[in-house]
Structure formats: C-alpha cells, structure tokens
Amino acid sequence: AEQLLREALDEQPDNLELNSLLLNALMGQGELEEADTVLAGLPEEAARRPAVLVARGRIALAGDRPEDAESLLRSALNESPDSMTLMWLTGAIDAQGRDEEALELLNDWLEDYPADAMVRNELVASYLQLGREQEAREQYRQVVESAPDNVIVLNNLAWLLREDEPEQALEYIERASELVPGNPQIMDTHAMVQLELGATGEALVLNRNALDLMPGNPETLYHRALILRADGQTDEAIRILEELVAAEDVAEAQQEDAQTLLAELQGR
C-alpha cells in the first residue's frame, strides 16, 4: 500500500487524501520517523484532519509526550470516532497515571458500540493489568454471549475461571478445542483446567501434546512442572525448573516463578 501511494503522490503531491492514506500506511507499520517527514510536508489546511491528528498524537506518545498526545487524539476522536483512535487516546491517558479515566472512556464507548470486540478486548486487558480479574471475566462473558465461537475469548475466559470455576472453565475450553483442534495454546489452558479439577493424568497428556507443538516453550514447561508436582513426580518437576532457571532466553518474571516453585520443591 505504501509503495502504491508513493507512486500516486509522485503525480499528485498535494493530494490531501493520498497523503492521509500514506500516513495511515506508515503508522500501521510503525514507521514514525517517515510519518513525521510526511507531516512536515503537508499544507497548513491539512493540520486538523483526523488522520493527521492521530499521526501527530502517536508520534507524541512515542516521544514520551503523553499530554500532547492526549490533546491531539481527543481532537481526532471528536472529529471522527474510531476504535483505534480511542485506544491510542486511552494509552496516552494511562501514561499519565489516570487509569480510571481511561477505563471510563472504554466503557462509555462500549455503551454506544457494544459489538466492538477490539475495544472490549482492550478493556479486558486493562482490567487484567490492574489486577481486576472479576471485571475482566464479566467483559469476556459478554463477548461469549454475543460471539460464542470466539476462540481467543473462550481460551482466555477458561484461563481466568480455572481456579474459581473449573467446571465452567472446562466447558469453555472444550468448546475452544472443538472449534480449533490441535492448537497448542488451547491444549495448554485445557491442561491447567484439568489440573484444577484433579485430573493430573489428562493434564499431563494435554501438556505433552502442547509441548510437542511448542518444544521448549517456557510457560508450558512451567505448567508441566506444576502438573508433575500435583502428580507426585517431584524429581522430574525439579529437573524442568532447574533448566528454566538456568536458561538465558526465559523472561525474568517466568524465571522468578520457576525459582519460587523450585525452592518450594527442594525444601520438601
């Protein structure tokens, strides 16, 4: 798209619609410096166009200027309501430590556009980041009611419910498995749901199948250690955890979880 737009602009360099489309293409690829160059060459009358405001807002946000980004993105959203603009705006507000205001904006949008799955997923992610799992579950349940075959939501909701409502979680993850058989992420979640239900044998099989498709995946290996512990195979669990702790390509948070569980098992 970028190449075609540049070719068209070679013949019509002052065409504002083409320039706006080029900005969208560049921003979609994360080419912020190139987008800034295009902005600098636009005529003054293009400055208040929503696409231009969004581009300037994203550049301000990337440059750690969330206050400037907020002002620009609010103007763009008021001029042309759009899901992506809303999410960039809430990102700018979040960056200023105003979490509740960002959540309110997302909830207000969903009152007007309840079928907007992208914004609802953003709201769920925000709730989870703040540790508010109950609100996240409620949002996911609404998605499942309106889109019962949304595999990502089924998987994520099963994960959130696995400890408090494992039977309900099992229903959701089995539906996801039927819709997309052989998906390793779904198998991994399914294994952890079975673990909560006490079915360690089934959990081990599902986990093994997931690892066959994602060999060496740190999160799935950690889950295997949890299942092995529950199954009484402590030595094997320790071996896996020691490998995770020693690995250089494992995220710090995952290594910390592995180290905590390892210390627990070694102190048995």
For each residue, the residues with C-beta under 8 A, 3 or more apart:
1: 4 5 21 25
2: 5 6 22 25 26 29
3: 6 7
4: 1 7 8
5: 1 2 8 9 18 21 22 25
6: 2 3 9 10 22
7: 3 4 10 11
8: 4 5 11 12 15 18
9: 5 6 12 13 15 18 19 22
10: 6 7 13
11: 7 8
12: 8 9 15 18
13: 9 10
14: 43
15: 8 9 12 18 19
16: 19 20 42 43 45 46 49
17: 20 21
18: 5 8 9 12 15 21 22
19: 9 15 16 22 23 38 42 46
20: 16 17 23 24 46 49 51 52
21: 1 5 17 18 24 25 51
22: 2 5 6 9 18 19 25 26 38
23: 19 20 26 27 35 38 39 51 52 55
24: 20 21 27 28 51 55
25: 1 2 5 21 22 28 29
26: 2 22 23 29 31 32 34 35 38 55
27: 23 24 30 31 32 35 54 55 58
28: 24 25
29: 2 25 26
30: 27
31: 26 27 34 35
32: 26 27 35 36 58 59 62
33: 36 37
34: 26 31 37 38
35: 23 26 27 31 32 38 39 55 58 59
36: 32 33 39 40 59
37: 33 34 40 41
38: 19 22 23 26 34 35 41 42 55
39: 23 35 36 42 52 55 56 59
40: 36 37
41: 37 38
42: 16 19 38 39 46 47 52
43: 14 16 46
44: 47
45: 16
46: 16 19 20 42 43 49 52
47: 42 44 52
48: 52 53 75 79
49: 16 20 46 52 53
50: 53 54 76 79 80 82 85
51: 20 21 23 24 54 55 76
52: 20 23 39 42 46 47 48 49 55 56
53: 48 49 50 56 57 72 73 75 76 79
54: 27 50 51 57 58 72 73 76 82 84 85 88
55: 23 24 26 27 35 38 39 51 52 58 59
56: 39 52 53 59 60 72
57: 53 54 60 61 68 69 70 71 72 73 76 88 89 92
58: 27 32 35 54 55 61 62 69 88
59: 32 35 36 39 55 56 62 63
60: 56 57 63 65 66 68 69 72 92
61: 57 58 64 65 66 69 88 91 92 95
62: 32 58 59
63: 59 60
64: 61
65: 60 61 68 69
66: 60 61 69 70 92 93 95 96
67: 70 71 92 96
68: 57 60 65 71 72
69: 57 58 60 61 65 66 72 73 88 92 95
70: 57 66 67 73 74 89 92 93 96
71: 57 67 68 74 75
72: 53 54 56 57 60 68 69 75 76
73: 53 54 57 69 70 76 77 85 88 89 92
74: 70 71 77 78 89
75: 48 53 71 72 78 79
76: 50 51 53 54 57 72 73 79 80 82 85
77: 73 74 80 81 82 85 86 89
78: 74 75 81
79: 48 50 53 75 76
80: 50 76 77 85
81: 77 78 85 86
82: 50 54 76 77 85 86
83: 86 87 109 113 116 118 119
84: 54 87 88 118
85: 50 54 73 76 77 80 81 82 88 89
86: 77 81 82 83 89 90 105 106 109 119
87: 83 84 90 91 118 119 122
88: 54 57 58 61 69 73 84 85 91 92
89: 57 70 73 74 77 85 86 92 93 105
90: 86 87 93 94 102 105 106 122 126
91: 61 87 88 94 95 102
92: 57 60 61 66 67 69 70 73 88 89 95 96
93: 66 70 89 90 96 98 101 102 105
94: 90 91 97 98 99 102 126
95: 61 66 69 91 92
96: 66 67 70 92 93
97: 94
98: 93 94 101 102
99: 94 102 103 126 130
100: 103 104
101: 93 98 104 105
102: 90 91 93 94 98 99 105 106 126
103: 99 100 106 107 123 126 127
104: 100 101 107 108
105: 86 89 90 93 101 102 108 109
106: 86 90 102 103 109 110 119 122 123 126
107: 103 104 110 111 123
108: 104 105 111 112
109: 83 86 105 106 112 113 116 119
110: 106 107 113 114 116 119 120 123
111: 107 108 114
112: 108 109
113: 83 109 110 116 119
114: 110 111 142 146
115: 146
116: 83 109 110 113 119 120
117: 120 121 143 147 150
118: 83 84 87 121 122
119: 83 86 87 106 109 110 113 116 122 123
120: 110 116 117 123 124 139 142 143
121: 117 118 124 125 143 153
122: 87 90 106 118 119 125 126
123: 103 106 107 110 119 120 126 127 139
124: 120 121 127 128 136 139 140 156
125: 121 122 128 129
126: 90 94 99 102 103 106 122 123 129 130
127: 103 123 124 130 132 133 135 136 139
128: 124 125 131 132 133 136
129: 125 126
130: 99 126 127
131: 128
132: 127 128 135 136
133: 127 128 136 137 160
134: 137 138
135: 127 132 138 139
136: 124 127 128 132 133 139 140 160
137: 133 134 140 141 157 160 161
138: 134 135 141 142
139: 120 123 124 127 135 136 142 143
140: 124 136 137 143 144 153 156 157 160
141: 137 138 144 145 157
142: 114 120 138 139 145 146
143: 117 120 121 139 140 146 147 150 153
144: 140 141 147 148 150 153 154 157 172
145: 141 142 148
146: 114 115 142 143
147: 117 143 144 150 153
148: 144 145 175
149: 179
150: 117 143 144 147 153 154
151: 154 155 176 179 180 183 186
152: 155 156
153: 121 140 143 144 147 150 156 157
154: 144 150 151 157 158 172 173 175 176 179
155: 151 152 158 159 172 173 176 185 186 189
156: 124 140 152 153 159 160
157: 137 140 141 144 153 154 160 161 169 172
158: 154 155 161 162 169 170 172 173 176 189 190 193
159: 155 156 162 169 189 192
160: 133 136 137 140 156 157 169
161: 137 157 158 164 165 166 168 169 172
162: 158 159 165 166 169 189 192 193 196
163: 166 196
164: 161
165: 161 162 168 169
166: 161 162 163 169 170 193 196 197
167: 170 171 197
168: 161 165 171 172
169: 157 158 159 160 161 162 165 166 172 173 193 196
170: 158 166 167 173 174 193 194 197
171: 167 168 174 175
172: 144 154 155 157 158 161 168 169 175 176
173: 154 155 158 169 170 176 177 186 189 190 193
174: 170 171 177 178 190
175: 148 154 171 172 178 179
176: 151 154 155 158 172 173 179 180 183 186 189
177: 173 174 180 181 183 186 187 190
178: 174 175 181
179: 149 151 154 175 176
180: 151 176 177 183 186
181: 177 178
182: 187 213
183: 151 176 177 180 186 187
184: 187 188 209 210 211 213 214 217 220
185: 155 188 189 210
186: 151 155 173 176 177 180 183 189 190
187: 177 182 183 184 190 191 206 207 209 210 213
188: 184 185 191 192 206 207 210 214 219 220 223
189: 155 158 159 162 173 176 185 186 192 193
190: 158 173 174 177 186 187 193 194 206
191: 187 188 194 195 202 203 204 206 207 210 223 227
192: 159 162 188 189 195 196 203 223 226 227
193: 158 162 166 169 170 173 189 190 196 197
194: 170 190 191 197 199 200 202 203 206
195: 191 192 198 199 200 203 223 226 227 230
196: 162 163 166 169 192 193
197: 166 167 170 193 194
198: 195
199: 194 195 202 203
200: 194 195 203 204 227 230 231
201: 204 205 231
202: 191 194 199 205 206
203: 191 192 194 195 199 200 206 207 227 230
204: 191 200 201 207 208 224 227 228 231
205: 201 202 208 209
206: 187 188 190 191 194 202 203 209 210
207: 187 188 191 203 204 210 211 220 223 224 227
208: 204 205 211 212 224
209: 184 187 205 206 212 213
210: 184 185 187 188 191 206 207 213 214 217 220
211: 184 207 208 214 215 217 220 221 224
212: 208 209 215
213: 182 184 187 209 210
214: 184 188 210 211 217 220
215: 211 212
216: 221
217: 184 210 211 214 220 221
218: 221 222 244 247 249 250 251 254
219: 188 222 223 254
220: 184 188 207 210 211 214 217 223 224
221: 211 216 217 218 224 225 240 243 244
222: 218 219 225 226 240 241 244 254 257 258 261
223: 188 191 192 195 207 219 220 226 227
224: 204 207 208 211 220 221 227 228 237 240
225: 221 222 228 229 237 238 240 241 244 258 261
226: 192 195 222 223 229 230 237 261
227: 191 192 195 200 203 204 207 223 224 230 231
228: 204 224 225 231 233 234 236 237 240
229: 225 226 232 233 234 237 261 265
230: 195 200 203 226 227
231: 200 201 204 227 228
232: 229
233: 228 229 236 237
234: 228 229 237 238 265 268
235: 238 239
236: 228 233 239 240
237: 224 225 226 228 229 233 234 240 241 261 265
238: 225 234 235 241 242 262 265 266
239: 235 236 242 243
240: 221 222 224 225 228 236 237 243 244
241: 222 225 237 238 244 245 258 259 261 262 265
242: 238 239 245 246 262
243: 221 239 240 246 247
244: 218 221 222 225 240 241 247 250 254 255 258
245: 241 242 255 258 259 262
246: 242 243
247: 218 243 244 250 255
248:
249: 218
250: 218 244 247 254 255 258
251: 218 254 255
252: 255 256
253: 256 257
254: 218 219 222 244 250 251 257 258
255: 244 245 247 250 251 252 258 259
256: 252 253 259 260
257: 222 253 254 260 261
258: 222 225 241 244 245 250 254 255 261 262
259: 241 245 255 256 262 263
260: 256 257 263 264
261: 222 225 226 229 237 241 257 258 264 265
262: 238 241 242 245 258 259 265 266
263: 259 260 266 267
264: 260 261 267 268
265: 229 234 237 238 241 261 262 268
266: 238 262 263
267: 263 264
268: 234 264 265
